[in-house]
């Protein structure tokens, strides 16, 4: 058991280091850092980094809801609070777009809707990068069967794989929020009482 936990912690640290390297690599590829993105998404809020080790059942539930394969059962959520109330949760997702990685930040509101989607790093050619206008179309959407390009989201002409990568990252973040974050928040409210 101890080796498993140690191994998981090393994988989590390796993933965080990988994210840092992707954001720092190739000048011009990173739009903003994680810290800047969180500050922009949650102005005036206190952001808490929470590592979550999903159980096998939770991981299956996330994959079933998102209809996307998880890369790890270890995830990190960034919970933002203002005056003690949760105002949003951010997830960072590293995903291969075509042949190169992209780093996306998805912010989920307490009501399980998307607040925003940002591209923090994109190592494919600039022509394949989703525009801010297209990313904004995910706002206020919930996880459902129609949250796919060609349904709720328009296809992204010439950048189909980019649209799919962003959508999969968004679906994964919504499912993680519903399966791991929202139940934990409801449980802590019950413990606190009225």
Buried (B, 14 or more C-beta within 10 A) or exposed (E): EEEEEEEBEEEBEEBBEEBEEBBEEEEEBBBBBBEEBBBEBBEEBEBEEEEBBBEEEBBEBBBEBBBBEBEEBBBBBBBBBEEEEBBBBBBBBBBEBBEBBBBBBBBBBBEBBBBBBBBBBBBBEEEBBBEEEBBEBBEEBBBEEEBBBEEBBEBBEEBBBBBBBBBBBBBBBBBBBBBBBBEBBEEEEEEEEE
